[in-house]
Amino acid sequence: MIYAIWYPSGGFGHFINALLLLKGKNFERPKTEFKFSDNGDSHSLFSSFPKYLHNPKEYPIITDNTEIKKTVLIDTGINNESKNFFQCFPNATVIKICYDDWTWSIVAKTMIEKAMHQPLDNIITVDKILWQSDDHWCQREKYYLYLKDHKFRSSWREDNDSKNIFINELLNFESFTNKFLEFDIELEVSALDLWKSWIIANSNYLNPFFVASDIVNNLTKTQSLSHINDLWTQAIVNYFIWLKYKFEVPAWDYKDWFSSTEDISTMLTNNGVTV
């Protein structure tokens, strides 16, 4: 049996591949040691068949009915969700990795830093003609607008022909393991060590999401925000405020950002939004 792992940019597919090959019952096992790279990816681990990369012009039709389960990585690119690869793996079980509006904030960063190998500021640049300033509020607002307005925000949703797993389900170990039970994939040994290693190795991409989620989902809990100096994390907070409350933080009015959750609650209340 073949499991085709179909994924957007960011290393998520390689992580699922590692999970199946290292922990899945009756899966082909790698013959080399494995560890995450410095930037959190697991590209060093093989899959059973050559990666299906960006709809190659030539790729053989592959079927497999052996008892040993095998994997293949389907990398069509984040801008292409075509199903051409189904023809090459007609009997495969397809696992599609999806995201929602919230976890798009994770994919946006992994797409740039992991897949494009660029710093955020090289790709998300402030227009110096429109905004004649190098102040932090300009870059924060540019990040926010990128998250809010980018066309990929609404990509990689559920697919009726696939077994779908959302990135937010990868972020909780219990939901993560239960999802594979739903797929009738049994893990031979606990995957907790692998999952923890993935979370730690990818903390640069995941922590801004965790921090922003905690802030916006707990505004009634007074907490200081003065320690949050990272502009990307601040932008995600503003983006999550827009997602949850349909309110856009006025960039200039809050150019110095927020000192506490009470500041956010007051801003929303003064604008007729119930927290």
Backbone as numpy.savetxt, mean C-alpha at the origin, in Angstrom:
# Nx Ny Nz CAx CAy CAz Cx Cy Cz
-0.98 -26.80 -8.87 -1.82 -25.60 -8.87 -0.94 -24.35 -8.87
-1.35 -23.37 -9.63 -0.60 -22.11 -9.72 -1.40 -21.00 -9.06
-0.69 -20.20 -8.27 -1.27 -18.98 -7.68 -0.61 -17.78 -8.35
-1.41 -17.02 -9.07 -0.93 -15.82 -9.74 -1.18 -14.62 -8.84
-0.12 -13.94 -8.44 -0.22 -12.83 -7.49 -0.15 -11.52 -8.27
-1.26 -10.82 -8.31 -1.46 -9.63 -9.16 -1.48 -8.41 -8.26
-0.63 -7.45 -8.52 -0.42 -6.41 -7.51 -0.05 -5.05 -8.12
-0.35 -3.97 -7.39 0.14 -2.64 -7.78 1.58 -2.47 -7.32
2.15 -1.31 -7.58 3.53 -1.04 -7.19 3.68 -1.05 -5.67
4.88 -1.39 -5.21 5.17 -1.22 -3.80 5.66 -2.43 -3.05
5.83 -3.56 -3.73 6.39 -4.73 -3.07 5.37 -5.63 -2.39
4.08 -5.29 -2.49 3.06 -6.07 -1.79 2.94 -7.47 -2.38
3.05 -7.57 -3.69 2.97 -8.87 -4.32 4.13 -9.77 -3.94
5.31 -9.19 -3.86 6.48 -9.97 -3.46 6.35 -10.47 -2.03
5.71 -9.66 -1.17 5.50 -10.09 0.21 4.55 -11.29 0.27
3.45 -11.25 -0.48 2.53 -12.39 -0.52 3.22 -13.61 -1.10
4.04 -13.40 -2.12 4.81 -14.49 -2.69 5.71 -15.13 -1.63
6.37 -14.30 -0.83 7.23 -14.81 0.24 6.41 -15.59 1.26
5.25 -15.08 1.60 4.39 -15.76 2.57 4.04 -17.17 2.08
3.60 -17.28 0.84 3.17 -18.57 0.30 4.34 -19.54 0.19
5.47 -19.07 -0.33 6.60 -19.97 -0.55 7.29 -20.38 0.75
7.26 -19.51 1.74 7.95 -19.80 3.00 7.06 -20.48 4.03
5.74 -20.19 3.97 4.85 -20.66 5.03 3.68 -21.50 4.55
3.32 -21.41 3.28 2.14 -22.10 2.77 2.32 -23.61 2.69
1.29 -24.34 3.06 1.35 -25.80 3.02 1.34 -26.29 1.58
2.27 -27.20 1.29 2.41 -27.82 -0.04 2.88 -26.85 -1.12
3.47 -25.72 -0.72 4.03 -24.80 -1.71 5.50 -25.14 -1.95
5.95 -24.86 -3.15 7.36 -25.02 -3.49 8.19 -24.13 -2.59
9.23 -24.70 -2.02 10.07 -23.95 -1.08 11.32 -23.39 -1.76
11.72 -22.17 -1.37 12.96 -21.61 -1.93 14.17 -22.36 -1.40
15.22 -22.34 -2.16 16.43 -23.09 -1.78 17.49 -22.17 -1.18
17.17 -20.90 -1.04 18.12 -19.94 -0.47 17.51 -19.25 0.74
18.37 -18.68 1.58 17.91 -17.92 2.74 17.21 -16.64 2.26
16.35 -16.13 3.10 15.59 -14.95 2.71 15.60 -13.91 3.83
15.72 -12.65 3.43 15.48 -11.53 4.35 15.07 -10.32 3.53
14.36 -9.40 4.17 13.94 -8.19 3.48 15.16 -7.30 3.21
15.09 -6.56 2.11 16.18 -5.65 1.76 16.09 -4.40 2.61
17.05 -3.50 2.44 17.09 -2.27 3.23 15.87 -1.39 3.00
15.27 -1.45 1.81 14.10 -0.62 1.55 12.79 -1.40 1.74
12.88 -2.60 2.33 11.68 -3.33 2.72 11.12 -4.27 1.68
11.82 -4.44 0.55 11.25 -5.33 -0.47 11.77 -6.76 -0.30
11.11 -7.67 -1.00 11.49 -9.09 -0.94 11.70 -9.63 -2.34
12.30 -8.81 -3.19 12.49 -9.18 -4.59 13.52 -10.29 -4.78
14.32 -10.54 -3.76 15.37 -11.56 -3.91 14.79 -12.97 -3.93
13.56 -13.13 -3.48 12.95 -14.46 -3.43 12.34 -14.80 -4.79
12.64 -16.00 -5.27 12.15 -16.40 -6.59 10.65 -16.69 -6.54
10.04 -16.79 -7.70 8.73 -17.43 -7.82 8.91 -18.59 -8.79
7.91 -19.45 -8.89 8.09 -20.69 -9.64 8.24 -20.46 -11.14
7.68 -19.37 -11.64 7.73 -19.06 -13.06 8.24 -17.63 -13.24
8.78 -17.32 -14.40 9.27 -15.95 -14.63 8.16 -14.92 -14.41
8.53 -13.79 -13.85 7.56 -12.73 -13.60 6.89 -12.31 -14.90
5.56 -12.16 -14.84 4.80 -11.64 -15.98 4.87 -10.12 -15.86
5.78 -9.51 -16.61 6.10 -8.10 -16.42 5.55 -7.23 -17.55
4.63 -6.34 -17.21 4.11 -5.32 -18.13 3.62 -5.91 -19.46
2.82 -6.96 -19.36 2.23 -7.57 -20.56 3.27 -7.86 -21.64
4.16 -8.78 -21.38 5.21 -9.09 -22.36 4.60 -9.59 -23.67
5.27 -9.31 -24.76 4.76 -9.71 -26.07 4.73 -11.23 -26.21
5.69 -11.89 -25.59 5.74 -13.34 -25.66 5.83 -13.91 -24.24
4.87 -14.72 -23.90 4.89 -15.43 -22.62 4.12 -16.73 -22.84
4.70 -17.87 -22.49 4.05 -19.15 -22.79 2.79 -19.37 -21.96
1.89 -20.18 -22.49 0.72 -20.60 -21.73 1.16 -21.71 -20.78
0.89 -21.53 -19.48 1.40 -22.45 -18.47 0.24 -23.03 -17.66
0.19 -24.33 -17.57 -0.75 -25.02 -16.67 0.06 -25.95 -15.79
-0.47 -26.25 -14.63 0.26 -27.12 -13.71 -0.77 -27.83 -12.82
-0.73 -29.15 -12.83 -1.68 -29.93 -12.04 -0.99 -30.77 -10.99
0.25 -30.46 -10.67 0.98 -31.23 -9.67 0.49 -30.87 -8.27
0.82 -31.70 -7.30 0.39 -31.45 -5.92 1.15 -30.29 -5.30
2.37 -30.07 -5.76 3.16 -28.96 -5.24 2.61 -27.66 -5.81
2.24 -26.74 -4.92 1.66 -25.47 -5.36 2.78 -24.49 -5.74
2.52 -23.69 -6.75 3.55 -22.80 -7.28 3.00 -21.39 -7.43
3.90 -20.43 -7.54 3.50 -19.03 -7.63 4.08 -18.37 -8.87
3.39 -17.33 -9.31 3.92 -16.47 -10.36 3.52 -15.03 -10.03
4.43 -14.11 -10.23 4.18 -12.70 -9.95 3.65 -12.00 -11.20
2.54 -11.31 -11.06 1.91 -10.60 -12.17 2.08 -9.10 -11.94
3.03 -8.52 -12.62 3.32 -7.08 -12.51 2.93 -6.40 -13.81
1.68 -5.97 -13.89 1.22 -5.26 -15.09 1.51 -3.78 -15.02
1.93 -3.30 -13.85 2.13 -1.87 -13.64 0.91 -1.26 -12.99
1.12 -0.26 -12.14 0.01 0.32 -11.40 -1.00 1.01 -12.32
-0.56 1.39 -13.50 -1.44 2.09 -14.43 -2.14 1.15 -15.41
-2.06 -0.16 -15.15 -2.63 -1.12 -16.10 -3.21 -2.31 -15.34
-4.51 -2.42 -15.32 -5.17 -3.55 -14.67 -5.78 -4.51 -15.69
-5.16 -4.58 -16.86 -5.67 -5.50 -17.88 -5.47 -6.94 -17.43
-6.32 -7.82 -17.97 -6.32 -9.22 -17.57 -5.73 -10.13 -18.65
-4.88 -9.61 -19.47 -4.27 -10.42 -20.53 -3.58 -11.66 -19.98
-3.04 -11.53 -18.78 -2.27 -12.63 -18.20 -3.13 -13.85 -17.91
-4.45 -13.67 -17.77 -5.34 -14.81 -17.53 -5.18 -15.86 -18.63
-4.90 -15.41 -19.84 -4.75 -16.33 -20.97 -3.51 -17.21 -20.83
-2.50 -16.68 -20.16 -1.25 -17.43 -19.99 -1.31 -18.41 -18.83
-2.22 -18.17 -17.90 -2.37 -19.05 -16.74 -3.84 -19.42 -16.58
-4.37 -20.21 -17.51 -5.81 -20.45 -17.55 -6.38 -21.18 -16.33
-5.55 -21.94 -15.63 -6.04 -22.70 -14.48 -5.59 -22.10 -13.15
-5.00 -20.92 -13.19 -4.43 -20.34 -11.97 -5.51 -19.74 -11.06
-5.22 -19.76 -9.77 -5.98 -18.99 -8.80 -5.33 -17.62 -8.70
-6.07 -16.57 -9.00 -5.52 -15.21 -9.03 -5.79 -14.52 -7.70
-4.74 -14.07 -7.05 -4.86 -13.26 -5.84 -4.54 -11.82 -6.22
-5.54 -10.96 -6.12 -5.34 -9.55 -6.46 -5.18 -8.73 -5.18
-4.14 -7.92 -5.13 -3.91 -7.03 -4.00 -4.54 -5.68 -4.32
-5.46 -5.26 -3.47 -6.24 -4.05 -3.69 -5.94 -3.02 -2.61
-6.37 -1.80 -2.87 -6.31 -0.77 -1.82 -7.56 0.09 -1.90
-7.80 0.83 -0.82 -8.93 1.76 -0.80 -8.39 3.18 -0.72
-9.29 4.16 -0.54 -8.87 5.56 -0.50 -7.87 5.81 0.63
-8.02 5.09 1.73 -7.15 5.32 2.88 -5.76 4.73 2.66
-5.71 3.47 2.23 -4.40 2.84 2.06 -3.71 3.26 0.76
-4.42 4.02 -0.08 -3.75 4.65 -1.22 -2.58 5.51 -0.73
-2.70 6.07 0.48 -1.62 6.89 1.02 -0.33 6.09 1.21
-0.45 4.78 1.44 0.73 3.92 1.53 1.29 3.65 0.13
0.39 3.28 -0.77 0.80 2.93 -2.14 1.45 4.12 -2.83
0.93 5.32 -2.58 1.48 6.51 -3.23 2.97 6.66 -2.94
3.36 6.37 -1.70 4.76 6.52 -1.34 5.61 5.35 -1.83
5.08 4.13 -1.71 5.86 2.99 -2.20 6.02 3.05 -3.71
5.00 3.56 -4.39 5.08 3.69 -5.85 6.25 4.58 -6.25
6.42 5.69 -5.53 7.47 6.65 -5.87 8.84 6.16 -5.40
8.93 5.78 -4.14 10.23 5.49 -3.56 10.73 4.08 -3.89
9.81 3.12 -3.95 10.23 1.74 -4.25 10.27 1.47 -5.75
9.14 1.73 -6.41 9.05 1.37 -7.83 9.79 2.34 -8.74
9.68 3.65 -8.45 10.31 4.66 -9.29 11.73 5.01 -8.82
12.07 4.57 -7.62 13.39 4.83 -7.04 13.70 6.33 -6.99
12.72 7.09 -6.54 12.87 8.54 -6.45 12.42 9.02 -5.06
13.03 10.11 -4.56 12.50 10.75 -3.36 11.15 11.40 -3.68
10.29 11.54 -2.68 8.98 12.15 -2.89 9.09 13.51 -3.56
10.02 14.34 -3.08 10.11 15.71 -3.56 10.57 15.81 -5.01
11.15 14.74 -5.55 11.53 14.75 -6.97 10.31 14.59 -7.88
9.28 13.95 -7.35 8.09 13.66 -8.14 6.95 14.62 -7.79
6.77 14.88 -6.50 5.70 15.78 -6.06 6.34 17.14 -5.78
6.43 17.94 -6.80 7.15 19.22 -6.70 6.18 20.40 -6.62
6.60 21.42 -5.91 5.81 22.64 -5.79 6.03 23.50 -7.03
4.95 23.96 -7.62 5.02 24.85 -8.77 5.46 26.23 -8.31
6.70 26.60 -8.59 7.25 27.86 -8.09 6.65 29.08 -8.78
5.97 28.88 -9.89 5.30 30.00 -10.54 3.99 30.33 -9.83
3.24 29.28 -9.50 1.97 29.49 -8.80 2.18 29.81 -7.33
3.13 29.11 -6.70 3.39 29.27 -5.27 4.83 29.72 -5.10
5.03 30.99 -4.97 6.38 31.55 -4.91 6.90 31.50 -3.47
7.06 30.27 -2.99 7.48 30.10 -1.61 8.11 28.72 -1.45
9.08 28.63 -0.55 9.66 27.34 -0.19 9.19 26.90 1.19
8.19 27.57 1.72 7.71 27.26 3.06 7.13 25.85 3.12
7.16 25.28 4.31 6.68 23.92 4.49 5.22 23.76 4.12
4.41 24.77 4.34 2.99 24.62 4.06 2.73 24.35 2.57
3.59 24.89 1.71 3.43 24.67 0.27 3.66 23.20 -0.09
4.73 22.63 0.46 5.01 21.23 0.16 3.95 20.31 0.77
3.52 20.64 1.99 2.47 19.85 2.64 1.20 19.85 1.80
0.82 21.03 1.29 -0.39 21.15 0.48 -0.22 20.40 -0.84
0.98 20.42 -1.40 1.23 19.70 -2.64 1.08 18.19 -2.43
1.61 17.70 -1.32 1.42 16.29 -0.97 -0.06 15.95 -0.84
-0.77 16.80 -0.11 -2.21 16.58 0.11 -2.96 16.51 -1.22
-2.70 17.45 -2.10 -3.39 17.48 -3.39 -3.04 16.27 -4.24
-1.81 15.80 -4.11 -1.40 14.59 -4.83 -2.23 13.40 -4.35
-2.36 13.25 -3.05 -3.14 12.15 -2.48 -4.61 12.25 -2.87
-5.14 13.45 -2.83 -6.57 13.67 -3.07 -6.93 13.54 -4.55
-6.10 14.07 -5.43 -6.50 14.25 -6.82 -5.87 13.26 -7.81
-4.91 12.47 -7.38 -4.26 11.58 -8.33 -5.23 10.51 -8.83
-5.17 10.23 -10.12 -6.11 9.29 -10.72 -5.95 7.87 -10.16
-4.77 7.52 -9.66 -4.58 6.18 -9.13 -5.26 5.96 -7.78
-5.75 7.02 -7.17 -6.42 6.88 -5.87 -7.58 5.89 -5.95
-8.27 5.86 -7.08 -9.45 5.02 -7.23 -9.18 3.73 -8.00
-7.91 3.38 -8.14 -7.54 2.17 -8.87 -7.45 0.97 -7.94
-7.25 -0.19 -8.52 -6.98 -1.44 -7.80 -8.04 -1.78 -6.75
-9.30 -1.79 -7.24 -10.42 -2.22 -6.41 -10.68 -3.71 -6.65
-11.69 -4.23 -5.99 -12.00 -5.66 -6.08 -12.29 -6.09 -7.51
-11.96 -7.35 -7.80 -12.17 -7.92 -9.12 -12.95 -9.22 -8.96
-14.00 -9.38 -9.74 -14.88 -10.55 -9.60 -14.21 -11.85 -9.98
-13.15 -11.80 -10.77 -12.47 -13.01 -11.23 -11.28 -13.39 -10.36
-11.10 -12.67 -9.27 -9.92 -12.90 -8.43 -10.31 -13.09 -6.97
-9.38 -13.62 -6.21 -9.49 -13.59 -4.75 -8.81 -12.31 -4.31
-9.56 -11.43 -3.67 -9.07 -10.08 -3.38 -8.62 -9.94 -1.94
-7.48 -9.30 -1.76 -7.03 -8.96 -0.42 -6.62 -7.49 -0.42
-7.19 -6.72 0.51 -6.89 -5.30 0.60 -5.67 -5.06 1.49
-4.93 -4.01 1.18 -3.72 -3.71 1.94 -4.03 -3.50 3.41
-5.20 -2.90 3.73 -5.52 -2.72 5.15 -5.64 -4.07 5.87
-5.98 -5.14 5.12 -6.05 -6.47 5.73 -4.65 -7.03 5.99
-3.67 -6.54 5.27 -2.29 -6.96 5.51 -1.72 -6.33 6.78
-2.33 -5.26 7.24 -1.76 -4.48 8.34 -2.13 -5.01 9.71
-3.06 -5.96 9.77 -3.46 -6.59 11.03 -3.21 -8.09 10.90
-2.43 -8.66 11.80 -2.01 -10.05 11.62 -3.18 -11.02 11.61
-4.17 -10.78 12.46 -5.31 -11.70 12.53 -6.12 -11.67 11.23
-6.43 -10.47 10.73 -7.19 -10.38 9.48 -6.36 -10.90 8.31
-5.07 -10.69 8.40 -4.13 -11.15 7.37 -4.17 -12.67 7.24
-4.05 -13.38 8.36 -4.04 -14.85 8.32 -5.44 -15.40 8.02
-6.48 -14.76 8.55 -7.84 -15.23 8.27 -8.19 -15.13 6.79
-7.63 -14.12 6.14 -7.92 -13.94 4.72 -7.44 -15.14 3.91
-6.29 -15.67 4.26 -5.78 -16.81 3.50 -6.55 -18.09 3.80
-7.12 -18.17 4.99 -8.03 -19.29 5.27 -9.27 -19.20 4.38
-9.75 -17.97 4.15 -10.87 -17.77 3.22 -10.50 -18.23 1.81
-9.23 -18.09 1.47 -8.76 -18.51 0.15 -8.46 -20.01 0.08
-8.72 -20.73 1.19 -8.39 -22.16 1.30 -6.90 -22.41 1.16
-6.12 -21.46 1.66 -4.66 -21.61 1.69 -4.26 -21.82 3.15
-3.70 -22.99 3.42 -3.31 -23.30 4.80 -1.83 -22.95 4.99
-1.55 -22.29 6.11 -0.17 -21.98 6.44 0.39 -23.12 7.29
1.51 -23.66 6.87 2.09 -24.83 7.54 2.64 -24.47 8.91
3.20 -23.29 9.01 3.72 -22.80 10.29 3.28 -21.35 10.45
3.41 -20.81 11.64 2.98 -19.45 11.90 3.75 -18.46 11.02
3.02 -17.48 10.53 3.64 -16.43 9.70 3.91 -15.17 10.50
3.77 -15.24 11.83 3.91 -14.04 12.65 5.29 -13.42 12.51
6.33 -14.24 12.48 7.68 -13.69 12.37 7.88 -12.97 11.04
7.38 -13.57 9.97 7.51 -12.96 8.64 6.71 -11.66 8.58
5.50 -11.68 9.10 4.64 -10.49 9.09 5.29 -9.36 9.89
5.81 -9.65 11.06 6.48 -8.62 11.88 7.68 -8.06 11.15
8.43 -8.92 10.51 9.61 -8.46 9.76 9.20 -7.53 8.63
8.09 -7.85 7.96 7.60 -7.00 6.88 7.16 -5.64 7.39
6.43 -5.63 8.50 5.97 -4.37 9.10 7.16 -3.49 9.47
8.17 -4.09 10.10 9.35 -3.33 10.53 10.14 -2.84 9.32
10.36 -3.71 8.35 11.15 -3.35 7.17 10.48 -2.25 6.35
9.15 -2.16 6.44 8.41 -1.17 5.66 7.84 -0.04 6.51
8.43 0.17 7.68 7.91 1.18 8.60 7.93 2.59 7.99
8.87 2.84 7.11 8.96 4.15 6.45 7.69 4.47 5.67
7.04 3.44 5.13 5.83 3.62 4.33 4.56 3.46 5.17
4.63 2.59 6.19 3.44 2.25 6.96 3.19 3.20 8.14
4.25 3.66 8.80 4.06 4.47 10.00 3.27 5.75 9.76
3.49 6.50 8.66 2.66 7.69 8.43 1.17 7.35 8.38
0.83 6.21 7.79 -0.57 5.77 7.75 -1.08 5.48 9.15
-0.30 4.73 9.94 -0.72 4.38 11.30 -0.91 5.63 12.15
0.05 6.55 12.07 0.00 7.77 12.88 -1.21 8.62 12.48
-1.40 8.85 11.18 -2.50 9.69 10.71 -3.85 9.06 11.04
-3.96 7.75 10.90 -5.22 7.06 11.21 -5.57 7.23 12.68
-4.57 7.07 13.54 -4.82 7.22 14.98 -5.29 8.62 15.32
-4.71 9.62 14.68 -5.09 11.01 14.96 -6.53 11.29 14.52
-6.82 11.00 13.27 -8.11 11.40 12.69 -9.26 10.56 13.24
-8.98 9.33 13.64 -10.04 8.48 14.18 -10.21 8.63 15.69
-9.41 9.50 16.31 -9.49 9.70 17.76 -9.40 11.18 18.12
-10.15 12.01 17.42 -10.07 13.45 17.65 -10.63 13.87 19.00
-11.49 13.05 19.58 -12.03 13.40 20.90 -11.02 13.11 22.01
-9.96 12.44 21.68 -8.88 12.18 22.63 -7.82 13.26 22.44
-7.63 14.09 23.45 -6.68 15.19 23.35 -5.25 14.65 23.37
-4.52 14.97 22.33 -3.12 14.57 22.28 -2.32 15.63 21.53
-1.09 15.82 21.95 -0.22 16.79 21.31 0.24 16.26 19.95
0.35 17.17 18.99 0.84 16.81 17.66 2.15 17.54 17.35
2.70 18.20 18.35 3.88 19.04 18.13 5.10 18.21 17.71
5.08 16.91 17.99 6.23 16.06 17.65 6.17 15.56 16.21
5.05 15.81 15.52 4.90 15.31 14.15 5.40 16.39 13.19
6.65 16.24 12.80 7.28 17.24 11.94 7.37 16.81 10.49
7.11 15.56 10.22 7.22 15.04 8.86 6.06 15.57 8.01
6.38 16.27 6.93 5.35 16.91 6.11 4.45 15.90 5.41
4.99 14.75 5.04 4.18 13.71 4.40 3.11 13.20 5.38
3.51 12.95 6.62 2.55 12.50 7.63 1.50 13.57 7.88
1.92 14.83 7.96 0.96 15.93 8.15 -0.03 15.99 6.98
0.48 15.79 5.77 -0.39 15.82 4.59 -1.40 14.68 4.62
-0.98 13.51 5.09 -1.90 12.38 5.20 -3.00 12.68 6.21
-2.65 13.34 7.33 -3.67 13.74 8.29 -4.70 14.65 7.62
-4.23 15.65 6.89 -5.15 16.55 6.17 -6.00 15.78 5.17
-5.39 14.83 4.48 -6.10 14.01 3.51 -7.16 13.14 4.19
-6.81 12.54 5.34 -7.77 11.72 6.08 -8.92 12.57 6.63
-8.62 13.81 7.02 -9.70 14.73 7.44 -10.66 14.93 6.30
-10.14 15.11 5.10 -11.00 15.29 3.92 -11.82 14.03 3.65
-11.17 12.85 3.77 -11.89 11.59 3.54 -13.03 11.39 4.53
-12.72 11.63 5.80 -13.70 11.31 6.84 -14.76 12.38 7.01
-14.36 13.66 6.90 -15.28 14.75 7.22 -15.66 15.61 6.00
-15.09 15.26 4.84 -15.37 16.04 3.62 -15.06 17.52 3.81
-14.00 17.79 4.52 -13.58 19.17 4.79 -12.12 19.32 4.41
-11.81 20.35 3.63 -10.43 20.61 3.23 -9.79 21.62 4.18
-8.69 21.24 4.75 -7.96 22.13 5.66 -7.44 23.33 4.86
-7.81 24.56 5.23 -7.28 25.74 4.51 -5.76 25.83 4.69
-5.04 25.67 3.61 -3.58 25.53 3.69 -2.91 26.74 4.34
-3.31 27.95 3.92 -2.67 29.14 4.47 -3.09 29.40 5.91
-4.35 29.21 6.21 -4.83 29.45 7.57 -4.12 28.54 8.57
-3.74 27.35 8.12 -3.07 26.41 9.01 -1.67 26.09 8.49
-0.99 27.16 8.04 0.35 26.98 7.47 1.33 26.44 8.50
1.08 26.72 9.78 1.94 26.19 10.84 1.44 24.84 11.35
0.41 24.33 10.72 -0.25 23.07 11.01 -0.87 23.08 12.41
-1.08 21.91 12.99 -1.82 21.80 14.25 -0.88 21.45 15.39
-1.16 22.00 16.55 -0.35 21.66 17.73 -0.96 20.52 18.53
-2.27 20.26 18.33 -2.95 19.20 19.07 -4.20 18.76 18.32
-4.76 17.65 18.74 -6.03 17.20 18.16 -7.15 18.18 18.47
-7.01 18.90 19.57 -8.02 19.90 19.92 -8.10 20.99 18.84
-6.96 21.35 18.25 -6.95 22.33 17.15 -7.78 21.83 15.97
-7.65 20.55 15.66 -8.41 19.98 14.53 -9.90 19.97 14.85
-10.24 19.53 16.05 -11.65 19.49 16.45 -12.27 20.88 16.42
-11.53 21.88 16.91 -12.03 23.26 16.91 -12.23 23.76 15.48
-11.28 23.48 14.61 -11.40 23.89 13.20 -12.66 23.30 12.59
-12.89 22.03 12.80 -14.04 21.36 12.21 -15.35 21.89 12.80
-15.39 22.05 14.11 -16.60 22.54 14.77 -16.95 23.94 14.32
-15.93 24.80 14.19 -16.16 26.17 13.74 -16.66 26.25 12.30
-16.49 25.15 11.58 -16.96 25.11 10.19 -18.19 24.23 10.03
-18.86 23.98 11.15 -20.12 23.26 11.11 -20.01 21.76 10.94
-18.83 21.20 11.22 -18.62 19.76 11.07 -18.65 19.13 12.45
-19.47 18.09 12.63 -19.57 17.39 13.90 -18.48 16.34 14.01
-17.73 16.40 15.08 -16.65 15.44 15.32 -17.19 14.27 16.13
